[in-house]
Structures are given as C-alpha cells and as structure tokens.
Amino acid sequence: MTRPVLDTFALTGKKALVTGGNRGIGYALTQGLAEAGASVAFASRNASANAEAQQRLADLGLPTVALAGDITASADTVVQHAVDALGGLDIVVNNAGICYHRPALDVPDSEWDDVFDLNVKALWQVSRAAARHFRTAGGGSIVNIGSISALIVNRPQWQPAYNASKAAVHQLTKSLAAEWAPYDIRVNALAPGYVKTEMAPVDQPEFKARWIDDAPQQRFALPEELAPAVVFLASDASAFMTGSVLVMDGGYTVY
C-alpha cells in the first residue's frame, strides 16, 4: 500500500548524527531532524558550546545527544559513540566545515591543510565509518553539505582552498553513492548559497553587491531554511535519489 506523501518525510524511529551541530547551519539541521522525529546526536570539538546548544534544543522539547570530539583526529570514535548513544545509526549529515578568505598566492600550506582536513578528509572518514555500520544494518542515508562554491568562483573574496574542498565533496558524494548503492546506502549533497552564519558575513556592505544583489531572489538564506531540504534527503521522500547535488541558492548559480 502506498504511504501518504507526508509520511515519507517522517524520520520517526531514525537515528541521526550531525557533525558541527552546535551552531549555525549544523544547529538548524540538528533541530530540523529532531523535529521530523529522529533521535539526533551532534558532534563538535567545543564541549561547552555543545552543552549550550543541547540545552536550547531541550528547551524546545527536543532531546539530543551532544558528543565532544574532533572528527579530524578520531572520526571512527565519534561515529561509534553516536551508535552507542543512540542505539544505532541511520543518517549522517556531514556538516562541519571551515573557510578562509585569502588570495591564492597568500594561502599558507597550514591553512590549505586545515580546510582539506576538515572539509574533505574528516567527511571521508566519517562517511566510511558510518557506511561500515550501515552495511551490516541494512542501509542508511548520508547527506553531505557541499556549496555553490564547488560550482562557481565566489567574489569579491578569494577562497581557493574552500572552493576546491567543496568540489571534492560533490565528486566524493557521487563516487560513494555509486559504490555503496548495492548496500542500500544513499549518498547525496546539499549545495547552499549564501546563508547567514558566523562563517558568512552576509550583512557586511562590501559583500552585498556580489553576494546578494547578484542573486535573482536578492537575499540570503537563514540556516533553518536548509533544514527541510536535509530532512528530504535523509528521508524516504528521496528514496530514489542518490549521487545527487541539490542546489539551494536563491537562484545565484542560474547566471
């Protein structure tokens, strides 16, 4: 019997892990998954910020599990802690990321390494750890947070390491989707445009002409606007979807 369409978006009984989930986009995604019915653990390095985020979510009636851990150093451990705390794992959202604004000729190797260690290598390691669990558990869904920076060169700021890292995320999404489909593991990515967070100073006037005015909708997004798209990608509503990059950018990349 066909399920009612809205039921396919429900995450009741599902168990999810969000990396970088204590602020900004990650916090909004943690909240959205919990509101959709999932049991959610979120991981970040900052234990005190985790506790504050966990309390804010609890005040909304959304219990979560906060995991203090560095996925660049111990991705396997973080994923296992999520499995242990939740009693399983069905969904992983690879959200943690970092960006520096700097011209290519001025980028130190240490900065390049920081970006790729978190944005790509840690995502790769979290995904593999999750997939090992999913393969024995009968499947799962991985949602990678990519970026329109994988599709364009942002301006007026230069951020070559970030752009390259997000292009890697998009291609890795497709590679893992192809390889893991036989295990009923779906891998998709969300590519947001400009979203108001600490990492994206969308309110600064020097960026408005290029970041906001160049987009058809001529506005930035709020983090909570991304949550429904991630719920879609994580849920049975997207059951026939893997290896896709869903662009959500107010039309920015149509030009």
Residue, then its C-alpha position, 0 to 999 in steps of 0.5 A: m500500500t502506498r504511504p501518504v506523501l507526508d509520511t515519507f518525510a517522517l524520520t520517526g524511529k531514525k537515528a541521526l548524527v550531525t557533525g558541527g551541530n552546535r551552531g549555525i547551519g549544523y544547529a538548524l539541521t540538528q533541530g530540523l531532524a529532531e523535529a521530523g522525529a529522529s533521535v539526533a546526536f551532534a558532534s563538535r570539538n567545543a564541549s561547552a558550546n555543545a552543552e549550550a546548544q543541547q540545552r536550547l534544543a531541550d528547551l524546545g522539547l527536543p532531546t539530543v545527544a551532544l558528543a565532544g570530539d574532533i572528527t579530524a583526529s578520531a572520526d571512527t570514535v565519534v561515529q561509534h559513540a553516536v551508535d552507542a548513544l543512540g542505539g544505532l545509526d541511520i543518517v549522517v549529515n556531514n556538516a562541519g566545515i571551515c573557510y578562509h578568505r585569502p588570495a591564492l598566492d597568500v594561502p599558507d600550506s597550514e591553512w590549505d591543510d586545515v580546510f582539506d582536513l576538515n572539509v574533505k578528509a574528516l567527511w571521508q572518514v566519517s562517511r566510511a565509518a558510518a557506511r561500515h555500520f550501515r552495511t551490516a544494518g541494512g542501509g542508511s542515508i548520508v547527506n553531505i553539505g557541499s556549496i555553490s562554491a564547488l560550482i562557481v568562483n565566489r567574489p569579491q573574496w578569494q577562497p581557493a582552498y574552500n572552493a576546491s574542498k567543496a568540489a571534492v565533496h560533490q565528486l566524493t558524494k557521487s563516487l560513494a553513492a555509486e559504490w555503496a548503492p548495492y548496500d542500500i546506502r544513499v549518498n547525496a549533497l546539499a549545495p547552499g548559497y549564501v546563508k547567514t552564519e558566523m562563517a558568512p558575513v552576509d550583512q557586511p556592505e562590501f559583500k552585498a553587491r556580489w553576494i546578494d544583489d547578484a542573486p535573482q531572489q536578492r537575499f540570503a538564506l537563514p540556516e533553518e531554511l536548509a533544514p527541510a531540504v536535509v530532512f528530504l534527503a535523509s528521508d524516504a521522500s528521496a528514496f530514489m535519489t542518490g549521487s545527487v547535488l541539490v542546489m539551494d541558492g536563491g537562484y545565484t548559480v542560474y547566471 
